[in-house]
């Protein structure tokens, strides 16, 4: 005799659904109460427009980041999905085995679901202050006070640099995820494989991964180009970590050269992917790694040891005086 499968009664089903709804309301209830309290407080002091402007800006940035990420992920996964067309699913019906292709509707649904999850994840993880910082970048005037050695107005460091740096880090993260998912997908479909200690790659994944890797290096080059400005905020001088002689004469130029080197590697990677050339890819990757070690690490350390330390006070005095001057201005003591 066959066993009867347990059937969930309608009343029990409604009870479970009700419990889930109550749990959801409990989780979001506190956030809604806090939000409504903020609305009432801003309304009471006559600044409702300020509240809604900042709130909509923050929400808009999160939604925009999520949509952009989901869209890029969708088109990337769609390219990977082309390699699924030849795959077949085997089904067993008694003693009969039937092989059929994966339905296109199932593939599209999976791509949409994964892309939407990536967009939701990035939108939720997006900094809540990004919206307000973007408004400040768009509306903040220059302060008329230029930073020595780099020639940028102080307002750039306060408003623009956090947004530019955060955007580049976000681009690097998304590009890395897309490269990883694409490589995993091609490996799963057999378009990318390792046999006898050699990598075999079909034309489609080679071109696709080359483009994604090129975009990754492009964002990385932009981040290297911004690194000298971060040195102004947190330098490597032995005197309380200020921006010092080795930073100005070695690290700034090193980061700029490394940025141009990474930019060239980005173009070489895209070209080599379409030309089926592996040697330029390896050479450019080695050049970027060695460039980072030599230009940003070794060369500044040599300058610090052989030019700064023998006569540290004389070398660092202009930078100490500039640091003291801007400290007085920052606290209004000038």
ChimeraX attribute file (.defattr): number of C-alpha atoms within 10 A of each C-alpha:
attribute: neighborCount
match mode: 1-to-1
recipient: residues
	/A:1	3
	/A:2	4
	/A:3	5
	/A:4	6
	/A:5	6
	/A:6	6
	/A:7	6
	/A:8	8
	/A:9	8
	/A:10	9
	/A:11	9
	/A:12	10
	/A:13	11
	/A:14	11
	/A:15	11
	/A:16	12
	/A:17	12
	/A:18	12
	/A:19	12
	/A:20	12
	/A:21	12
	/A:22	12
	/A:23	12
	/A:24	11
	/A:25	12
	/A:26	11
	/A:27	11
	/A:28	10
	/A:29	13
	/A:30	11
	/A:31	11
	/A:32	12
	/A:33	11
	/A:34	10
	/A:35	11
	/A:36	11
	/A:37	12
	/A:38	14
	/A:39	15
	/A:40	12
	/A:41	13
	/A:42	15
	/A:43	14
	/A:44	10
	/A:45	8
	/A:46	10
	/A:47	12
	/A:48	15
	/A:49	11
	/A:50	11
	/A:51	15
	/A:52	13
	/A:53	14
	/A:54	17
	/A:55	15
	/A:56	13
	/A:57	20
	/A:58	22
	/A:59	17
	/A:60	15
	/A:61	20
	/A:62	23
	/A:63	18
	/A:64	14
	/A:65	21
	/A:66	23
	/A:67	19
	/A:68	15
	/A:69	25
	/A:70	25
	/A:71	17
	/A:72	17
	/A:73	26
	/A:74	23
	/A:75	14
	/A:76	20
	/A:77	22
	/A:78	16
	/A:79	15
	/A:80	23
	/A:81	19
	/A:82	14
	/A:83	18
	/A:84	20
	/A:85	13
	/A:86	10
	/A:87	13
	/A:88	13
	/A:89	10
	/A:90	12
	/A:91	11
	/A:92	9
	/A:93	8
	/A:94	6
	/A:95	5
	/A:96	7
	/A:97	9
	/A:98	10
	/A:99	11
	/A:100	11
	/A:101	12
	/A:102	15
	/A:103	12
	/A:104	12
	/A:105	9
	/A:106	10
	/A:107	17
	/A:108	14
	/A:109	11
	/A:110	15
	/A:111	21
	/A:112	19
	/A:113	14
	/A:114	15
	/A:115	23
	/A:116	19
	/A:117	16
	/A:118	22
	/A:119	25
	/A:120	19
	/A:121	14
	/A:122	21
	/A:123	23
	/A:124	14
	/A:125	12
	/A:126	20
	/A:127	13
	/A:128	16
	/A:129	14
	/A:130	21
	/A:131	22
	/A:132	16
	/A:133	20
	/A:134	19
	/A:135	15
	/A:136	15
	/A:137	18
	/A:138	10
	/A:139	10
	/A:140	15
	/A:141	11
	/A:142	12
	/A:143	10
	/A:144	10
	/A:145	13
	/A:146	14
	/A:147	17
	/A:148	11
	/A:149	11
	/A:150	12
	/A:151	9
	/A:152	15
	/A:153	15
	/A:154	15
	/A:155	19
	/A:156	18
	/A:157	16
	/A:158	14
	/A:159	19
	/A:160	17
	/A:161	16
	/A:162	16
	/A:163	18
	/A:164	15
	/A:165	17
	/A:166	15
	/A:167	16
	/A:168	20
	/A:169	16
	/A:170	17
	/A:171	19
	/A:172	21
	/A:173	14
	/A:174	18
	/A:175	23
	/A:176	17
	/A:177	16
	/A:178	22
	/A:179	21
	/A:180	13
	/A:181	16
	/A:182	23
	/A:183	19
	/A:184	14
	/A:185	19
	/A:186	23
	/A:187	15
	/A:188	13
	/A:189	17
	/A:190	16
	/A:191	19
	/A:192	20
	/A:193	16
	/A:194	11
	/A:195	8
	/A:196	6
	/A:197	7
	/A:198	8
	/A:199	9
	/A:200	14
	/A:201	17
	/A:202	13
	/A:203	14
	/A:204	18
	/A:205	22
	/A:206	21
	/A:207	20
	/A:208	20
	/A:209	22
	/A:210	23
	/A:211	20
	/A:212	22
	/A:213	21
	/A:214	24
	/A:215	22
	/A:216	22
	/A:217	25
	/A:218	23
	/A:219	23
	/A:220	20
	/A:221	25
	/A:222	20
	/A:223	21
	/A:224	23
	/A:225	19
	/A:226	18
	/A:227	17
	/A:228	22
	/A:229	18
	/A:230	14
	/A:231	19
	/A:232	22
	/A:233	11
	/A:234	13
	/A:235	21
	/A:236	19
	/A:237	19
	/A:238	14
	/A:239	14
	/A:240	10
	/A:241	13
	/A:242	20
	/A:243	24
	/A:244	25
	/A:245	23
	/A:246	23
	/A:247	23
	/A:248	19
	/A:249	13
	/A:250	20
	/A:251	26
	/A:252	25
	/A:253	17
	/A:254	25
	/A:255	22
	/A:256	20
	/A:257	19
	/A:258	26
	/A:259	26
	/A:260	17
	/A:261	18
	/A:262	27
	/A:263	21
	/A:264	17
	/A:265	26
	/A:266	26
	/A:267	18
	/A:268	19
	/A:269	28
	/A:270	21
	/A:271	18
	/A:272	17
	/A:273	23
	/A:274	15
	/A:275	12
	/A:276	14
	/A:277	13
	/A:278	11
	/A:279	9
	/A:280	16
	/A:281	20
	/A:282	12
	/A:283	13
	/A:284	19
	/A:285	18
	/A:286	13
	/A:287	16
	/A:288	20
	/A:289	12
	/A:290	14
	/A:291	20
	/A:292	20
	/A:293	14
	/A:294	15
	/A:295	20
	/A:296	21
	/A:297	15
	/A:298	15
	/A:299	16
	/A:300	22
	/A:301	19
	/A:302	13
	/A:303	17
	/A:304	22
	/A:305	14
	/A:306	10
	/A:307	14
	/A:308	20
	/A:309	14
	/A:310	11
	/A:311	11
	/A:312	15
	/A:313	12
	/A:314	10
	/A:315	17
	/A:316	20
	/A:317	13
	/A:318	12
	/A:319	19
	/A:320	17
	/A:321	11
	/A:322	15
	/A:323	16
	/A:324	11
	/A:325	13
	/A:326	15
	/A:327	13
	/A:328	12
	/A:329	12
	/A:330	10
	/A:331	8
	/A:332	8
	/A:333	9
	/A:334	9
